[in-house]
Amino acid sequence: MRLKSAIEDFEANTLAAVPELLGRLSYVGRLHDGNGTYDHWGLARVYGKDAAQSAIRASHQVLLSEVLKKPLAVLLEDALALYSNEQLADREFLEFISSLARNPPKPVSPAALAHLKSVLSALSALVESRNNAANLRGASPHRQPAQESRPPAGI
């Protein structure tokens, strides 16, 4: 007799180990083949393929909904925490953000998908802007050219 359902197990033992909301959305998206099927060997082995599919699909939809409800400022903090934890290059990180829209849960409404793409686009712009500002702050300050010293008058 199992004490947890497939979804409880997946959320408590798998998703709980993945840092940040965007990290969890990315993880579940990578389990998705783009056609509505999820591949998680362990969950399918314990609960059966149908129960595993159903659990992961439900979690994916909840994660998508959570992302769409969060203010951009909160998502930016989430993204920057992931960025520092994963130690990604700027280009890799921006690619990661854009990849979050590639495998949405099925079914997903066109409006939800458009909203997700809009949120991710804004998030990418914020991260890029923040990185550019940090690069400017880290650059050496502009120095005035040194003035030539002149000998005292009358010499």
N, C-alpha and C positions, 0 to 999 in steps of 0.2 A: 504494500500500500504506500503510495506516494503522499507526502505531506504538503507538497506544493504543486500548483498547476504549472504547466509549461511556461506560461507568461510570468508567473511569480518567480520561477526558477531563472528564466532568462534575464529578467530585470534585476533580481537580487544577486545572482552569481556572475553574470556576464556583463551586463551594462553598468553595474555599480563599479566595476573595475576600470571602466574607461573614463578618463578625466574629461570634464567639461561637456556641456550640452552639445556643442558643435562637434566635439570628438565622438560622442555617442551617435549622433546623426550620421557622421561619416562612416563609423564602424558598421552600422546597420545597412547603410547604402552599399558598402563593399560586399555584404552578404547577399545582396540582391543582384540577380542576373539581368535586370532591365526588362524582363518579360513577366514579372510577377512571382518569380520563384526565388526562395531564399535557401542558402546552403549553410547549415550549421550541423556538422556531423554529430557532435555530442548530444545536442538537444533532440535531434531526430532519433538517435539511438535509444535515448531514455524514454521519450514520450511518443515516438512515432512521427513519421514524416508530416502527416496532416496537422497534428497538434503543434509541431514545431513551426510549420509554415504559418499557421494561424497566429501563434504567439508572436513571432517576429514581425509579421505584417501589422498586427495591432500595435506593437511597440513602435514600429516605424511611423505609423500614422500619428501616434501620440507625440513622438519626438518632433515631427514636422509641425504639428499644431503648437507645441511649446515654443519652437523657434519663431514661428510667425506671430506669436503673442508677445514676445519679449521686445522691450525697447532696444533700439540700436546701441545705445550706450552700454547696456548690459551685455549684448552680443559682442561688442567691441572688447570689453573686458575679458569675456570668455575666449575670444579669438586671440588676444594678446597673451593670455595665460597659456593657451595651447602653443602659441608661437615660441614662448620662452621655454616651455617644457620639452618640446620636440626639437628645438634648436635648428629650425629650418631656415634656409636662405630665403630672402624676401620673395624671389620669384617662385620658389617651391610653395611658400605659404599662400601666396595669391592664387596659385594653381589649386591648392587644397580647398580654398574657399569656393572657387568656381566649380570644383568637382562635386560639391554638396548637392547641386541641382541635377546631376546626371542620372541618378537612379532613385527617383521619388517612389514612395509606396504606390501600389496599384490598388484600387483606383484612386486617382488624385484629380481634383477638379482643375480645369484650365485656369480658373481664377487663383486657386491656391498655388499652382505652379508659377504663374506670373508673379504673384506676391513673393514667393520664395526667391525667384530670380532677381526681383527688384531689391529685396532685402540684402541678398548676397552681393549684388552690384554696389549698393551703398556701403556695405561693410568693406568691400575691397577698396573702394575709394577712400574710406576713412583710414584704413590700414596704410594704404599707399601715401596718403597725405601726412599721416603721423610719422612714417618712416622718412619722408622727405624733410619734414621739419626737424627730426632728430639728426639727420645728416647735415643739415645747415647749422644746427647748434654745435655739432661736433667738429665742424670745419674751423680751421684756425682763423682768428679774427683778421680783418683787413688792417694792415699796418701802413701808416704814412711812411713814405720814403724818408730815410734819415737825411737831415739837413747837413750840408757840408759845414765843417767848422772853419771859421775864418780867423786869421790872426788879428789880434787887436789893432785898431787903427793907429797909424803912425809908425808901424814897424816895417 
